[in-house]
Amino acid sequence: MGALGSRTIDARGSITWQCDMGSITWQSCQIMGKWTVAVLKMNHDLERMADMAVNIAGRAVSLAHSPPVALPPSLAAMMHKVPTMVKQSLEALVHGDTALARQVCVADREVDALNRDMHVRVPQAMRQQPDQVARLLHTLSVSRHLERLGDLATNVAEDVIYTVEGAIVRHRTAAYEGERQYPYQNLR
C-alpha cells in the first residue's frame, strides 16, 4: 500500500482512508450540531435574562417613588448572588469552564431558598404593615424576577456542561457536584 496521496494506493487503502475521513467528518458534524443547538437555546435564555432585567428595573422605578424602608435580608442576598451567577454563567460559556458552570448550578439552589424565604416573610410583613402592601408586592415581584434570572443563568450553565462534557445535569443536584448518577441504580 502506498503513502496517502500517492497514485499507488490500492483499493483497500483507499477505502480505509475514506472511512477514517468520514469518521472525522461525522464527529465534527456532531460537535458543531451540539454547539449550534446549545447556542440557539442559550440565546433564548439570554434574551429572557434581559426581559427579567427590564422587569426588575420597572419595579425599582416603582419602589423609588415610595418612602425608603430596609430591604429584607433575603432580597439583599439575592441581589448579590444573582448578578454573580449571571456573570459566572457567561464566563463559563466563553471559556468552556464546567467547574464554574457547576458553581452557578449550586448557587441556584441557594437563590431558590432565599426566594422561598421571601414568600414567607413578605406576607407576614403585609399583615403587620397594611399601609405598605403595594411596596411589599413590588419587593416580592423583584424577588421572583431575581429568582427567575438565576434560573436562566443556571440554564446557560447546564448547557455549558452538556456542550463541553456531554453530561445532562438538568434537575439532578448530585450532578452539579460532578457525581455520576445512574437513573436506575438498583437495577445494576
PyMOL commands that place a pseudoatom at each C-alpha (Angstrom):
pseudoatom trace, name=CA, resn=MET, resi=1, chain=A, elem=C, hetatm=0, pos=[0.000, 0.000, 0.000]
pseudoatom trace, name=CA, resn=GLY, resi=2, chain=A, elem=C, hetatm=0, pos=[1.392, 3.407, -0.954]
pseudoatom trace, name=CA, resn=ALA, resi=3, chain=A, elem=C, hetatm=0, pos=[1.524, 6.652, 1.002]
pseudoatom trace, name=CA, resn=LEU, resi=4, chain=A, elem=C, hetatm=0, pos=[-1.556, 8.830, 1.268]
pseudoatom trace, name=CA, resn=GLY, resi=5, chain=A, elem=C, hetatm=0, pos=[-1.794, 10.992, -1.811]
pseudoatom trace, name=CA, resn=SER, resi=6, chain=A, elem=C, hetatm=0, pos=[0.247, 8.594, -3.845]
pseudoatom trace, name=CA, resn=ARG, resi=7, chain=A, elem=C, hetatm=0, pos=[-1.122, 7.156, -7.091]
pseudoatom trace, name=CA, resn=THR, resi=8, chain=A, elem=C, hetatm=0, pos=[-0.239, 3.644, -5.931]
pseudoatom trace, name=CA, resn=ILE, resi=9, chain=A, elem=C, hetatm=0, pos=[-2.799, 3.402, -3.115]
pseudoatom trace, name=CA, resn=ASP, resi=10, chain=A, elem=C, hetatm=0, pos=[-4.672, 0.139, -3.536]
pseudoatom trace, name=CA, resn=ALA, resi=11, chain=A, elem=C, hetatm=0, pos=[-8.472, -0.152, -3.242]
pseudoatom trace, name=CA, resn=ARG, resi=12, chain=A, elem=C, hetatm=0, pos=[-8.348, -1.374, 0.350]
pseudoatom trace, name=CA, resn=GLY, resi=13, chain=A, elem=C, hetatm=0, pos=[-6.102, 1.524, 1.458]
pseudoatom trace, name=CA, resn=SER, resi=14, chain=A, elem=C, hetatm=0, pos=[-8.332, 3.977, -0.326]
pseudoatom trace, name=CA, resn=ILE, resi=15, chain=A, elem=C, hetatm=0, pos=[-11.478, 2.659, 1.383]
pseudoatom trace, name=CA, resn=THR, resi=16, chain=A, elem=C, hetatm=0, pos=[-9.791, 2.752, 4.788]
pseudoatom trace, name=CA, resn=TRP, resi=17, chain=A, elem=C, hetatm=0, pos=[-8.733, 6.338, 4.241]
pseudoatom trace, name=CA, resn=GLN, resi=18, chain=A, elem=C, hetatm=0, pos=[-12.229, 7.315, 3.148]
pseudoatom trace, name=CA, resn=CYS, resi=19, chain=A, elem=C, hetatm=0, pos=[-13.745, 5.645, 6.214]
pseudoatom trace, name=CA, resn=ASP, resi=20, chain=A, elem=C, hetatm=0, pos=[-11.333, 7.482, 8.510]
pseudoatom trace, name=CA, resn=MET, resi=21, chain=A, elem=C, hetatm=0, pos=[-12.190, 10.807, 6.877]
pseudoatom trace, name=CA, resn=GLY, resi=22, chain=A, elem=C, hetatm=0, pos=[-15.910, 10.014, 7.136]
pseudoatom trace, name=CA, resn=SER, resi=23, chain=A, elem=C, hetatm=0, pos=[-15.494, 9.327, 10.839]
pseudoatom trace, name=CA, resn=ILE, resi=24, chain=A, elem=C, hetatm=0, pos=[-13.695, 12.619, 11.375]
pseudoatom trace, name=CA, resn=THR, resi=25, chain=A, elem=C, hetatm=0, pos=[-16.327, 14.499, 9.390]
pseudoatom trace, name=CA, resn=TRP, resi=26, chain=A, elem=C, hetatm=0, pos=[-19.197, 12.861, 11.308]
pseudoatom trace, name=CA, resn=GLN, resi=27, chain=A, elem=C, hetatm=0, pos=[-17.612, 13.711, 14.681]
pseudoatom trace, name=CA, resn=SER, resi=28, chain=A, elem=C, hetatm=0, pos=[-17.132, 17.301, 13.554]
pseudoatom trace, name=CA, resn=CYS, resi=29, chain=A, elem=C, hetatm=0, pos=[-20.770, 17.493, 12.494]
pseudoatom trace, name=CA, resn=GLN, resi=30, chain=A, elem=C, hetatm=0, pos=[-21.898, 16.077, 15.841]
pseudoatom trace, name=CA, resn=ILE, resi=31, chain=A, elem=C, hetatm=0, pos=[-19.831, 18.610, 17.768]
pseudoatom trace, name=CA, resn=MET, resi=32, chain=A, elem=C, hetatm=0, pos=[-20.987, 21.514, 15.612]
pseudoatom trace, name=CA, resn=GLY, resi=33, chain=A, elem=C, hetatm=0, pos=[-24.592, 20.349, 15.840]
pseudoatom trace, name=CA, resn=LYS, resi=34, chain=A, elem=C, hetatm=0, pos=[-24.406, 20.122, 19.634]
pseudoatom trace, name=CA, resn=TRP, resi=35, chain=A, elem=C, hetatm=0, pos=[-22.891, 23.620, 19.846]
pseudoatom trace, name=CA, resn=THR, resi=36, chain=A, elem=C, hetatm=0, pos=[-25.437, 25.043, 17.407]
pseudoatom trace, name=CA, resn=VAL, resi=37, chain=A, elem=C, hetatm=0, pos=[-28.410, 23.697, 19.355]
pseudoatom trace, name=CA, resn=ALA, resi=38, chain=A, elem=C, hetatm=0, pos=[-26.891, 24.802, 22.668]
pseudoatom trace, name=CA, resn=VAL, resi=39, chain=A, elem=C, hetatm=0, pos=[-26.131, 28.307, 21.385]
pseudoatom trace, name=CA, resn=LEU, resi=40, chain=A, elem=C, hetatm=0, pos=[-29.647, 28.721, 19.992]
pseudoatom trace, name=CA, resn=LYS, resi=41, chain=A, elem=C, hetatm=0, pos=[-31.111, 27.678, 23.345]
pseudoatom trace, name=CA, resn=MET, resi=42, chain=A, elem=C, hetatm=0, pos=[-28.680, 29.857, 25.278]
pseudoatom trace, name=CA, resn=ASN, resi=43, chain=A, elem=C, hetatm=0, pos=[-29.588, 32.783, 23.043]
pseudoatom trace, name=CA, resn=HIS, resi=44, chain=A, elem=C, hetatm=0, pos=[-33.217, 32.378, 24.096]
pseudoatom trace, name=CA, resn=ASP, resi=45, chain=A, elem=C, hetatm=0, pos=[-32.194, 32.215, 27.765]
pseudoatom trace, name=CA, resn=LEU, resi=46, chain=A, elem=C, hetatm=0, pos=[-30.037, 35.339, 27.373]
pseudoatom trace, name=CA, resn=GLU, resi=47, chain=A, elem=C, hetatm=0, pos=[-32.972, 37.202, 25.835]
pseudoatom trace, name=CA, resn=ARG, resi=48, chain=A, elem=C, hetatm=0, pos=[-35.174, 36.141, 28.759]
pseudoatom trace, name=CA, resn=MET, resi=49, chain=A, elem=C, hetatm=0, pos=[-32.461, 37.393, 31.151]
pseudoatom trace, name=CA, resn=ALA, resi=50, chain=A, elem=C, hetatm=0, pos=[-32.715, 40.790, 29.504]
pseudoatom trace, name=CA, resn=ASP, resi=51, chain=A, elem=C, hetatm=0, pos=[-36.504, 40.675, 29.902]
pseudoatom trace, name=CA, resn=MET, resi=52, chain=A, elem=C, hetatm=0, pos=[-36.111, 39.900, 33.607]
pseudoatom trace, name=CA, resn=ALA, resi=53, chain=A, elem=C, hetatm=0, pos=[-33.682, 42.808, 33.994]
pseudoatom trace, name=CA, resn=VAL, resi=54, chain=A, elem=C, hetatm=0, pos=[-36.248, 45.133, 32.394]
pseudoatom trace, name=CA, resn=ASN, resi=55, chain=A, elem=C, hetatm=0, pos=[-38.933, 43.841, 34.776]
pseudoatom trace, name=CA, resn=ILE, resi=56, chain=A, elem=C, hetatm=0, pos=[-36.664, 44.397, 37.781]
pseudoatom trace, name=CA, resn=ALA, resi=57, chain=A, elem=C, hetatm=0, pos=[-35.871, 47.929, 36.599]
pseudoatom trace, name=CA, resn=GLY, resi=58, chain=A, elem=C, hetatm=0, pos=[-39.586, 48.658, 36.274]
pseudoatom trace, name=CA, resn=ARG, resi=59, chain=A, elem=C, hetatm=0, pos=[-40.184, 47.513, 39.854]
pseudoatom trace, name=CA, resn=ALA, resi=60, chain=A, elem=C, hetatm=0, pos=[-37.197, 49.561, 41.019]
pseudoatom trace, name=CA, resn=VAL, resi=61, chain=A, elem=C, hetatm=0, pos=[-38.750, 52.690, 39.495]
pseudoatom trace, name=CA, resn=SER, resi=62, chain=A, elem=C, hetatm=0, pos=[-41.995, 51.979, 41.360]
pseudoatom trace, name=CA, resn=LEU, resi=63, chain=A, elem=C, hetatm=0, pos=[-40.111, 51.376, 44.598]
pseudoatom trace, name=CA, resn=ALA, resi=64, chain=A, elem=C, hetatm=0, pos=[-38.089, 54.580, 44.152]
pseudoatom trace, name=CA, resn=HIS, resi=65, chain=A, elem=C, hetatm=0, pos=[-41.313, 56.599, 44.409]
pseudoatom trace, name=CA, resn=SER, resi=66, chain=A, elem=C, hetatm=0, pos=[-42.166, 55.064, 47.787]
pseudoatom trace, name=CA, resn=PRO, resi=67, chain=A, elem=C, hetatm=0, pos=[-40.751, 56.005, 51.175]
pseudoatom trace, name=CA, resn=PRO, resi=68, chain=A, elem=C, hetatm=0, pos=[-37.498, 54.096, 51.833]
pseudoatom trace, name=CA, resn=VAL, resi=69, chain=A, elem=C, hetatm=0, pos=[-37.582, 51.011, 54.017]
pseudoatom trace, name=CA, resn=ALA, resi=70, chain=A, elem=C, hetatm=0, pos=[-34.959, 48.423, 54.853]
pseudoatom trace, name=CA, resn=LEU, resi=71, chain=A, elem=C, hetatm=0, pos=[-34.621, 45.583, 52.366]
pseudoatom trace, name=CA, resn=PRO, resi=72, chain=A, elem=C, hetatm=0, pos=[-35.377, 42.111, 53.666]
pseudoatom trace, name=CA, resn=PRO, resi=73, chain=A, elem=C, hetatm=0, pos=[-32.091, 40.234, 54.203]
pseudoatom trace, name=CA, resn=SER, resi=74, chain=A, elem=C, hetatm=0, pos=[-33.153, 37.519, 51.738]
pseudoatom trace, name=CA, resn=LEU, resi=75, chain=A, elem=C, hetatm=0, pos=[-33.669, 40.074, 48.971]
pseudoatom trace, name=CA, resn=ALA, resi=76, chain=A, elem=C, hetatm=0, pos=[-30.343, 41.766, 49.685]
pseudoatom trace, name=CA, resn=ALA, resi=77, chain=A, elem=C, hetatm=0, pos=[-28.590, 38.386, 49.462]
pseudoatom trace, name=CA, resn=MET, resi=78, chain=A, elem=C, hetatm=0, pos=[-30.369, 37.605, 46.177]
pseudoatom trace, name=CA, resn=MET, resi=79, chain=A, elem=C, hetatm=0, pos=[-29.338, 40.991, 44.784]
pseudoatom trace, name=CA, resn=HIS, resi=80, chain=A, elem=C, hetatm=0, pos=[-25.733, 39.993, 45.431]
pseudoatom trace, name=CA, resn=LYS, resi=81, chain=A, elem=C, hetatm=0, pos=[-25.849, 36.342, 44.308]
pseudoatom trace, name=CA, resn=VAL, resi=82, chain=A, elem=C, hetatm=0, pos=[-27.848, 36.575, 41.081]
pseudoatom trace, name=CA, resn=PRO, resi=83, chain=A, elem=C, hetatm=0, pos=[-25.633, 39.066, 39.187]
pseudoatom trace, name=CA, resn=THR, resi=84, chain=A, elem=C, hetatm=0, pos=[-22.645, 36.934, 40.197]
pseudoatom trace, name=CA, resn=MET, resi=85, chain=A, elem=C, hetatm=0, pos=[-24.403, 33.840, 38.803]
pseudoatom trace, name=CA, resn=VAL, resi=86, chain=A, elem=C, hetatm=0, pos=[-25.121, 35.612, 35.513]
pseudoatom trace, name=CA, resn=LYS, resi=87, chain=A, elem=C, hetatm=0, pos=[-21.506, 36.753, 35.198]
pseudoatom trace, name=CA, resn=GLN, resi=88, chain=A, elem=C, hetatm=0, pos=[-20.165, 33.290, 36.049]
pseudoatom trace, name=CA, resn=SER, resi=89, chain=A, elem=C, hetatm=0, pos=[-22.504, 31.541, 33.602]
pseudoatom trace, name=CA, resn=LEU, resi=90, chain=A, elem=C, hetatm=0, pos=[-21.315, 33.818, 30.800]
pseudoatom trace, name=CA, resn=GLU, resi=91, chain=A, elem=C, hetatm=0, pos=[-17.672, 33.281, 31.773]
pseudoatom trace, name=CA, resn=ALA, resi=92, chain=A, elem=C, hetatm=0, pos=[-18.275, 29.522, 31.808]
pseudoatom trace, name=CA, resn=LEU, resi=93, chain=A, elem=C, hetatm=0, pos=[-19.786, 29.784, 28.333]
pseudoatom trace, name=CA, resn=VAL, resi=94, chain=A, elem=C, hetatm=0, pos=[-16.923, 31.824, 26.898]
pseudoatom trace, name=CA, resn=HIS, resi=95, chain=A, elem=C, hetatm=0, pos=[-14.201, 29.644, 28.444]
pseudoatom trace, name=CA, resn=GLY, resi=96, chain=A, elem=C, hetatm=0, pos=[-15.977, 26.265, 28.389]
pseudoatom trace, name=CA, resn=ASP, resi=97, chain=A, elem=C, hetatm=0, pos=[-15.415, 26.079, 32.151]
pseudoatom trace, name=CA, resn=THR, resi=98, chain=A, elem=C, hetatm=0, pos=[-17.626, 23.316, 33.557]
pseudoatom trace, name=CA, resn=ALA, resi=99, chain=A, elem=C, hetatm=0, pos=[-16.357, 23.765, 37.124]
pseudoatom trace, name=CA, resn=LEU, resi=100, chain=A, elem=C, hetatm=0, pos=[-17.553, 27.368, 37.085]
pseudoatom trace, name=CA, resn=ALA, resi=101, chain=A, elem=C, hetatm=0, pos=[-20.827, 26.272, 35.477]
pseudoatom trace, name=CA, resn=ARG, resi=102, chain=A, elem=C, hetatm=0, pos=[-21.372, 23.804, 38.326]
pseudoatom trace, name=CA, resn=GLN, resi=103, chain=A, elem=C, hetatm=0, pos=[-20.814, 26.617, 40.854]
pseudoatom trace, name=CA, resn=VAL, resi=104, chain=A, elem=C, hetatm=0, pos=[-23.657, 28.514, 39.187]
pseudoatom trace, name=CA, resn=CYS, resi=105, chain=A, elem=C, hetatm=0, pos=[-25.916, 25.468, 39.478]
pseudoatom trace, name=CA, resn=VAL, resi=106, chain=A, elem=C, hetatm=0, pos=[-25.171, 25.098, 43.183]
pseudoatom trace, name=CA, resn=ALA, resi=107, chain=A, elem=C, hetatm=0, pos=[-25.774, 28.826, 43.782]
pseudoatom trace, name=CA, resn=ASP, resi=108, chain=A, elem=C, hetatm=0, pos=[-29.194, 28.465, 42.145]
pseudoatom trace, name=CA, resn=ARG, resi=109, chain=A, elem=C, hetatm=0, pos=[-30.355, 26.251, 44.999]
pseudoatom trace, name=CA, resn=GLU, resi=110, chain=A, elem=C, hetatm=0, pos=[-29.327, 28.987, 47.451]
pseudoatom trace, name=CA, resn=VAL, resi=111, chain=A, elem=C, hetatm=0, pos=[-31.245, 31.619, 45.464]
pseudoatom trace, name=CA, resn=ASP, resi=112, chain=A, elem=C, hetatm=0, pos=[-34.310, 29.356, 45.368]
pseudoatom trace, name=CA, resn=ALA, resi=113, chain=A, elem=C, hetatm=0, pos=[-34.166, 29.053, 49.169]
pseudoatom trace, name=CA, resn=LEU, resi=114, chain=A, elem=C, hetatm=0, pos=[-33.869, 32.833, 49.546]
pseudoatom trace, name=CA, resn=ASN, resi=115, chain=A, elem=C, hetatm=0, pos=[-36.877, 33.326, 47.280]
pseudoatom trace, name=CA, resn=ARG, resi=116, chain=A, elem=C, hetatm=0, pos=[-38.916, 30.829, 49.332]
pseudoatom trace, name=CA, resn=ASP, resi=117, chain=A, elem=C, hetatm=0, pos=[-37.946, 32.799, 52.426]
pseudoatom trace, name=CA, resn=MET, resi=118, chain=A, elem=C, hetatm=0, pos=[-39.230, 35.979, 50.763]
pseudoatom trace, name=CA, resn=HIS, resi=119, chain=A, elem=C, hetatm=0, pos=[-42.568, 34.267, 50.102]
pseudoatom trace, name=CA, resn=VAL, resi=120, chain=A, elem=C, hetatm=0, pos=[-42.851, 33.608, 53.838]
pseudoatom trace, name=CA, resn=ARG, resi=121, chain=A, elem=C, hetatm=0, pos=[-41.615, 36.978, 55.140]
pseudoatom trace, name=CA, resn=VAL, resi=122, chain=A, elem=C, hetatm=0, pos=[-43.401, 39.340, 52.747]
pseudoatom trace, name=CA, resn=PRO, resi=123, chain=A, elem=C, hetatm=0, pos=[-46.952, 38.104, 53.505]
pseudoatom trace, name=CA, resn=GLN, resi=124, chain=A, elem=C, hetatm=0, pos=[-46.131, 38.376, 57.218]
pseudoatom trace, name=CA, resn=ALA, resi=125, chain=A, elem=C, hetatm=0, pos=[-44.953, 41.951, 56.674]
pseudoatom trace, name=CA, resn=MET, resi=126, chain=A, elem=C, hetatm=0, pos=[-48.141, 42.724, 54.709]
pseudoatom trace, name=CA, resn=ARG, resi=127, chain=A, elem=C, hetatm=0, pos=[-50.258, 41.658, 57.674]
pseudoatom trace, name=CA, resn=GLN, resi=128, chain=A, elem=C, hetatm=0, pos=[-48.141, 43.765, 60.041]
pseudoatom trace, name=CA, resn=GLN, resi=129, chain=A, elem=C, hetatm=0, pos=[-47.935, 46.835, 57.729]
pseudoatom trace, name=CA, resn=PRO, resi=130, chain=A, elem=C, hetatm=0, pos=[-51.107, 47.005, 55.643]
pseudoatom trace, name=CA, resn=ASP, resi=131, chain=A, elem=C, hetatm=0, pos=[-50.196, 50.523, 54.501]
pseudoatom trace, name=CA, resn=GLN, resi=132, chain=A, elem=C, hetatm=0, pos=[-47.069, 49.094, 52.771]
pseudoatom trace, name=CA, resn=VAL, resi=133, chain=A, elem=C, hetatm=0, pos=[-48.817, 46.363, 50.753]
pseudoatom trace, name=CA, resn=ALA, resi=134, chain=A, elem=C, hetatm=0, pos=[-48.088, 47.932, 47.341]
pseudoatom trace, name=CA, resn=ARG, resi=135, chain=A, elem=C, hetatm=0, pos=[-44.396, 48.366, 48.158]
pseudoatom trace, name=CA, resn=LEU, resi=136, chain=A, elem=C, hetatm=0, pos=[-44.145, 44.864, 49.546]
pseudoatom trace, name=CA, resn=LEU, resi=137, chain=A, elem=C, hetatm=0, pos=[-45.793, 43.427, 46.426]
pseudoatom trace, name=CA, resn=HIS, resi=138, chain=A, elem=C, hetatm=0, pos=[-43.191, 45.184, 44.280]
pseudoatom trace, name=CA, resn=THR, resi=139, chain=A, elem=C, hetatm=0, pos=[-40.476, 43.784, 46.555]
pseudoatom trace, name=CA, resn=LEU, resi=140, chain=A, elem=C, hetatm=0, pos=[-41.880, 40.274, 46.192]
pseudoatom trace, name=CA, resn=SER, resi=141, chain=A, elem=C, hetatm=0, pos=[-42.038, 40.742, 42.442]
pseudoatom trace, name=CA, resn=VAL, resi=142, chain=A, elem=C, hetatm=0, pos=[-38.356, 41.747, 42.364]
pseudoatom trace, name=CA, resn=SER, resi=143, chain=A, elem=C, hetatm=0, pos=[-37.558, 38.610, 44.335]
pseudoatom trace, name=CA, resn=ARG, resi=144, chain=A, elem=C, hetatm=0, pos=[-39.487, 36.472, 41.861]
pseudoatom trace, name=CA, resn=HIS, resi=145, chain=A, elem=C, hetatm=0, pos=[-37.717, 38.109, 38.889]
pseudoatom trace, name=CA, resn=LEU, resi=146, chain=A, elem=C, hetatm=0, pos=[-34.300, 37.676, 40.524]
pseudoatom trace, name=CA, resn=GLU, resi=147, chain=A, elem=C, hetatm=0, pos=[-35.050, 34.013, 41.164]
pseudoatom trace, name=CA, resn=ARG, resi=148, chain=A, elem=C, hetatm=0, pos=[-36.079, 33.563, 37.524]
pseudoatom trace, name=CA, resn=LEU, resi=149, chain=A, elem=C, hetatm=0, pos=[-32.915, 35.362, 36.391]
pseudoatom trace, name=CA, resn=GLY, resi=150, chain=A, elem=C, hetatm=0, pos=[-30.914, 32.897, 38.492]
pseudoatom trace, name=CA, resn=ASP, resi=151, chain=A, elem=C, hetatm=0, pos=[-32.794, 30.007, 36.861]
pseudoatom trace, name=CA, resn=LEU, resi=152, chain=A, elem=C, hetatm=0, pos=[-31.902, 31.328, 33.417]
pseudoatom trace, name=CA, resn=ALA, resi=153, chain=A, elem=C, hetatm=0, pos=[-28.228, 31.697, 34.384]
pseudoatom trace, name=CA, resn=THR, resi=154, chain=A, elem=C, hetatm=0, pos=[-28.393, 28.098, 35.597]
pseudoatom trace, name=CA, resn=ASN, resi=155, chain=A, elem=C, hetatm=0, pos=[-29.882, 27.002, 32.264]
pseudoatom trace, name=CA, resn=VAL, resi=156, chain=A, elem=C, hetatm=0, pos=[-26.907, 28.540, 30.471]
pseudoatom trace, name=CA, resn=ALA, resi=157, chain=A, elem=C, hetatm=0, pos=[-24.506, 26.849, 32.908]
pseudoatom trace, name=CA, resn=GLU, resi=158, chain=A, elem=C, hetatm=0, pos=[-26.213, 23.475, 32.404]
pseudoatom trace, name=CA, resn=ASP, resi=159, chain=A, elem=C, hetatm=0, pos=[-25.952, 23.918, 28.639]
pseudoatom trace, name=CA, resn=VAL, resi=160, chain=A, elem=C, hetatm=0, pos=[-22.235, 24.653, 29.004]
pseudoatom trace, name=CA, resn=ILE, resi=161, chain=A, elem=C, hetatm=0, pos=[-21.794, 21.400, 30.943]
pseudoatom trace, name=CA, resn=TYR, resi=162, chain=A, elem=C, hetatm=0, pos=[-23.734, 19.499, 28.291]
pseudoatom trace, name=CA, resn=THR, resi=163, chain=A, elem=C, hetatm=0, pos=[-21.849, 21.059, 25.411]
pseudoatom trace, name=CA, resn=VAL, resi=164, chain=A, elem=C, hetatm=0, pos=[-18.385, 20.504, 26.897]
pseudoatom trace, name=CA, resn=GLU, resi=165, chain=A, elem=C, hetatm=0, pos=[-18.851, 17.155, 28.673]
pseudoatom trace, name=CA, resn=GLY, resi=166, chain=A, elem=C, hetatm=0, pos=[-21.947, 15.711, 27.040]
pseudoatom trace, name=CA, resn=ALA, resi=167, chain=A, elem=C, hetatm=0, pos=[-23.500, 15.274, 30.510]
pseudoatom trace, name=CA, resn=ILE, resi=168, chain=A, elem=C, hetatm=0, pos=[-27.134, 16.196, 31.036]
pseudoatom trace, name=CA, resn=VAL, resi=169, chain=A, elem=C, hetatm=0, pos=[-27.354, 17.680, 34.539]
pseudoatom trace, name=CA, resn=ARG, resi=170, chain=A, elem=C, hetatm=0, pos=[-30.784, 19.299, 34.498]
pseudoatom trace, name=CA, resn=HIS, resi=171, chain=A, elem=C, hetatm=0, pos=[-32.819, 18.594, 37.639]
pseudoatom trace, name=CA, resn=ARG, resi=172, chain=A, elem=C, hetatm=0, pos=[-30.020, 16.438, 39.063]
pseudoatom trace, name=CA, resn=THR, resi=173, chain=A, elem=C, hetatm=0, pos=[-28.473, 18.079, 42.087]
pseudoatom trace, name=CA, resn=ALA, resi=174, chain=A, elem=C, hetatm=0, pos=[-25.754, 15.476, 42.625]
pseudoatom trace, name=CA, resn=ALA, resi=175, chain=A, elem=C, hetatm=0, pos=[-24.643, 16.001, 39.027]
pseudoatom trace, name=CA, resn=TYR, resi=176, chain=A, elem=C, hetatm=0, pos=[-23.885, 19.635, 39.867]
pseudoatom trace, name=CA, resn=GLU, resi=177, chain=A, elem=C, hetatm=0, pos=[-21.148, 18.456, 42.196]
pseudoatom trace, name=CA, resn=GLY, resi=178, chain=A, elem=C, hetatm=0, pos=[-19.780, 16.196, 39.468]
pseudoatom trace, name=CA, resn=GLU, resi=179, chain=A, elem=C, hetatm=0, pos=[-21.067, 12.932, 40.964]
pseudoatom trace, name=CA, resn=ARG, resi=180, chain=A, elem=C, hetatm=0, pos=[-22.081, 10.270, 38.476]
pseudoatom trace, name=CA, resn=GLN, resi=181, chain=A, elem=C, hetatm=0, pos=[-25.750, 9.342, 38.689]
pseudoatom trace, name=CA, resn=TYR, resi=182, chain=A, elem=C, hetatm=0, pos=[-27.469, 6.314, 37.288]
pseudoatom trace, name=CA, resn=PRO, resi=183, chain=A, elem=C, hetatm=0, pos=[-31.213, 6.650, 36.726]
pseudoatom trace, name=CA, resn=TYR, resi=184, chain=A, elem=C, hetatm=0, pos=[-31.892, 3.008, 37.644]
pseudoatom trace, name=CA, resn=GLN, resi=185, chain=A, elem=C, hetatm=0, pos=[-29.289, 2.433, 40.331]
pseudoatom trace, name=CA, resn=ASN, resi=186, chain=A, elem=C, hetatm=0, pos=[-30.967, -0.587, 41.917]
pseudoatom trace, name=CA, resn=LEU, resi=187, chain=A, elem=C, hetatm=0, pos=[-31.079, -2.409, 38.556]
pseudoatom trace, name=CA, resn=ARG, resi=188, chain=A, elem=C, hetatm=0, pos=[-27.271, -2.531, 38.184]
for i in range(1, 188): cmd.bond("trace and resi %d" % i, "trace and resi %d" % (i + 1))
show_as sticks, trace
zoom trace
